Amino acid sequence: MRKVSSKAVKDDLRPEYDLTKLRKAVRGKYYKQAMAGTNLVLVDPDLAKVFPDSASVNRALRALCDAAGKSTPSSRRSTKKSAHRKRSAA
């Protein structure tokens, strides 16, 4: 393999970019924030045609939970509070 000469490599960076700001970057700075609000699920291509966006997927999953008798997290919170109150009263 040949070594690339430093003279042969041209700098494509525009003069208006400030390199001092680029050196202050921190790897993974927003990783925790991104992961806290993200739940990535891969959908097969045939299902992606039926469910084009996250709202349609959420509607279908909520309907499935209702049909199966499972509650969603928002409705579970109210159930836990009422169950806790019943235990406290007893």
PEDAVEN-V80425 format. One record per residue. N is the residue number from 0. PSI is psi as a letter, one per 20 degrees, with the letter a starting at -180 (none if undefined). OMEGA is omega as a letter, one per 30 degrees, with the letter a starting at -180 (NA if undefined). D_FIRST is the distance of its C-alpha to the first C-alpha in whole Angstrom. Layout:
[[N/PSI/OMEGA/D_FIRST] [N/PSI/OMEGA/D_FIRST]]
This chain:
[[0/q/l/0] [1/q/l/4] [2/p/l/7] [3/p/l/9] [4/q/l/12] [5/h/l/15] [6/h/a/17] [7/h/a/16] [8/p/l/16] [9/q/l/20] [10/o/a/22] [11/j/a/24] [12/p/l/27] [13/q/a/30] [14/h/a/32] [15/i/l/35] [16/p/a/33] [17/o/a/34] [18/h/l/31] [19/h/l/33] [20/h/a/35] [21/h/a/31] [22/i/a/31] [23/j/a/34] [24/q/l/33] [25/p/a/34] [26/p/l/32] [27/k/a/34] [28/h/a/37] [29/j/a/39] [30/g/a/38] [31/g/l/41] [32/g/a/43] [33/g/a/41] [34/h/a/41] [35/h/a/45] [36/j/a/46] [37/p/l/43] [38/n/a/44] [39/p/l/41] [40/p/l/42] [41/p/a/40] [42/p/l/43] [43/q/a/42] [44/h/l/42] [45/h/l/46] [46/h/l/47] [47/h/l/45] [48/h/a/47] [49/h/a/50] [50/n/a/50] [51/i/a/48] [52/r/a/48] [53/h/l/49] [54/g/l/52] [55/h/l/53] [56/g/l/51] [57/g/l/53] [58/g/a/56] [59/g/a/56] [60/h/l/55] [61/h/l/58] [62/h/l/60] [63/g/l/59] [64/g/l/60] [65/g/a/63] [66/h/a/64] [67/i/l/62] [68/j/l/65] [69/q/l/62] [70/q/l/62] [71/r/a/59] [72/h/a/58] [73/h/l/61] [74/h/l/64] [75/h/a/63] [76/g/a/63] [77/h/l/67] [78/g/l/68] [79/g/a/66] [80/g/a/69] [81/h/l/72] [82/h/l/71] [83/h/l/71] [84/h/a/74] [85/g/l/76] [86/h/a/75] [87/h/a/76] [88/h/a/79] [89/none/NA/80]]
